[in-house]
Structure formats: structure tokens, C-alpha cells
Amino acid sequence: ESEDNNLEELKPVIYNLTSNYKKLKKLNKNTVGYISIKGTKIAYPVLQYTDNHYYMEKDFYNKDSHEGWIYLDYRNNTKEFSDNNIIYGNDLFEETMFGTLKNVFASSYRKDENNMIVSLNILNKNYKFRIFSAYKTEYETDYLQVEFDTKEDKKDYINKITERSLFESDIIVDEESKILTLSTYIGTHKQRIVVHA
């Protein structure tokens, strides 16, 4: 019987939240924006805390949650984009949080160019990022660099994440580009799905 109770506890919670920044900010002062991607079920407020662990196990209302929430790396500055801006989300349940991020691996999904655009509202300003790389990786942190000391360092980083991609892209990414990185773990915490836009 206790196993059933555990399964009951692990059911994903359905959140019905507006994309209105001011309303979200009133509900949770840690709100910094809203992310959505067509062709996925990703449409969530983005939170930011003083570390990268808090929202792994807390929901939008700061209550304990297996699902965690979607959150921006604490090192990123919301006033202006860093070289690399990282948003994390869990993949505990396939249909919630970043569970549908894996859709990008299907060529049928990528055929629709609209699916390759990440819409990001940060501090009530709307931005569009175009996906140029996606891959699975064993747990490592080399793609989680936020700023680069030199243009050469950034160029090396772009080459590395482009070469890892499971598909080719004609999008030109250079040292002036602002990168958006979406990161989620799959199954055990050992493997990651990483998407760069």
C-alpha cells in the first residue's frame, strides 16, 4: 500500500499560471521572466534564487516539490544578458517542466522553424532565441560557463557546443552572440539534455 501512496505523491502537479509578468511577480518575488517553446509543453514562469539548488526541489509557490521549477542560473544578470544565460528545469515527468525539451531531437519537430524559437520574456521585455545545438551528455559542467575572459575563449566554447549537436544548423553564432542554454537531467541525475539557442 505504501508504494501506491508514493506513486500518488509523485504525480505531476498541473499549474495554471498566467504569463503576465506583473501578476507573477506578485505571486513570487523571485520571478524574472517567462519561457515558452512551440511544439513542446514548455510555458512557464522563470525564477531566480541566490543558488542553483533551491528550485530543484521547490515549486513556483516555494513549496517542496519533486518536480522543482524552471530557474535562471544565479550567476546570470537579468538587467543585461550574459555571454551564456542558463535556464534549468527537471525532466522527472515527461510532460512537465523541461520534460518535452527532448522533442528537438526529432527531425519532424525541427522541420517547423517556429519550433526552433525559444520565446523568453525577461523583466517584461520579450526576446527570441533560435536553437542551433542540442545534445545529450553525461554529467559535466563545461557547458555551464556564464562569461568568457576573451573572444577566443568564447569562440572555443561555441565550436565545442556546435560540434556536440545531434543536428546541423545554418545559424551563425559568433563571439558577439548572446547564448541561451537550457539544461535538464534525464532519468538518474547522471545524464543531461542540453539545448543552446
N, C-alpha and C positions, 0 to 999 in steps of 0.2 A: 504493500500500500504506500509506503514511504516513497518508492520510486515514482509512482503516479503523481504524488504531491510535488516531487522535484520537477517532473515534466511540466506540471501545471505552472509552477513558478517560472519555468524557462520559456513560456510562450511569449512571443514578441508583443510589445505594447503598441497599440495604434495611437499615434499622436496626431491631433488635428490642430496644427498651428498655422497662423496667418504668415504671409511673407512680409507683412508691414513692419518695417524696422522699428518705428517708434513704439508700437504696441509690444513687440518682442522685448525691447529694451526695458519696458515697464515690468514685464513678467520675469526677466532675468537680466540683471545689470551687466552680466558677462557677455551679453550678445554683442557681436561685432559685425554680423552680416547674415547673408542667406545664400545658399548654394543650390543650383538645380542643373540637371543634365537631362536632355530629352532622350527618350529611349531607355531610360532607367527609372527606378523609383526614388532617385535621389532628389529631394526637395526639402531642405532642412535649414533651420537657423544654424549659424556657425557661432560657437562660443570660444572664448579665450580665457585661460586662467594663468596663474603665476608659475605653473609647471605643466608638464605633458602627461601627468598621470591621473589627475583628478577626474577628468571627464572620460577616462577609460571605464570607470565604474559608477558614474553618476549620470542621471538623465537631465533633460532640459530644466527640470524643476529642482535640481541638486539633490534628488533622492537616489538612494542606492539602486543600481540597475545593472543587470548582466549585459544589456545592450550598449551601455555607455552613451556617448553623444558624438556629434561632429564638432571638432575643435581645431582652431588655428594654433600652430606652434607658438609657444610663449615668447620665443625669440623674435618673432615677426612683428614689425611695426605696422599698425593699422592706418597710420596717417599717410604713409607712403610705402609702396611695395618694396620689399627687399629684392635682392637678386633672385632668391628662390623662396617662395611662400608655400608653406607646407600645411596641408589640412589632413587630419587623421580621422578615421572612423572605423568602427568594428565591422566584422563580417560574420558575426555569431549566428545570425538568422539571414538566410539568403535574400529575403525580400526587404530587409530594413537596413538603415544606416548605409554603409558602403557595400552592402551585400550584392547589389546589381552592378557594381563597378566592373565586374568581370565580363559584362556584355561587350565591352570594347574589343575583346579577343575574337569575336565573330565577324567574319568579313561581311556578312549580310548587314550587320549593325553599322559597320563603318561606311557602307555604300551611301547611307543617308548622311550628307555632310552636316546637317543640323545636329545629329547625334554626337558629333565630334567637337561641339562647342560647350564649354563649361560657362554657365552664367553665374557671375559672382557679384553680389551686392555687398560692398564693404562701407560701413558708416554712411549708408543711404546713397552711395554712388554705385552705378551699375557698370560692370566690366564684363568683357567676353574674352575667354581664353580658348585657343584651338589646340586640341590634343594632337601631339606629334610623336609620342612614345608611350608604350605600355609593356610591362613585362612582369614575370613572377621571379622572385628572388628568395633565396634562403635568408634568414635574418642577418642583416648587416646594416650599417649606419652610414655608409659612404655616400648615399644619395640624399642624406638629410642635412647637407651643408646649406646654410642660410645666406651667408655673404662670402665673397671671394676677394682675396687680397689683391690679385692682379687680373688683368683681362685674360692673360694666358691661363691662369687657374680656372677661370670660368669657361674658357674655350675647351679645356681638357675635360671639364665636367660635362659640358654639352655633348662632346664627342662620345664620352662614356655612356651617358644615358640614351643617346640615339642609337649607338651600336647594340645596346641590350634589347632594343624594342623588337617585339614579335611581328611587327609590320613596318613597311617603309612609308615615309611621309615626305611630301614635297614642301612642307613648311620650312621656311628658312629661320633658324634660330641662331642668333649671334650674341656677342658679348653685351650688347645694349638691351637685349630682350629681358623682360621680366618673366620668370618661370613660376608656374603654379604646379605644385606636386601634391597628388592625392595618394595617401598611403593607407592600406588596410592589411590586417593579418588574416590568413585563412586557416581553418582547422585549428591545429595547435598553433601556438604563437610563433612557431619557427619560420613559417613561410609568409611572404608578403606579396600582395599585388600592388604595383606602383604604376601610376599614370602621371605623365608630365604633359602640361599644356602651356 
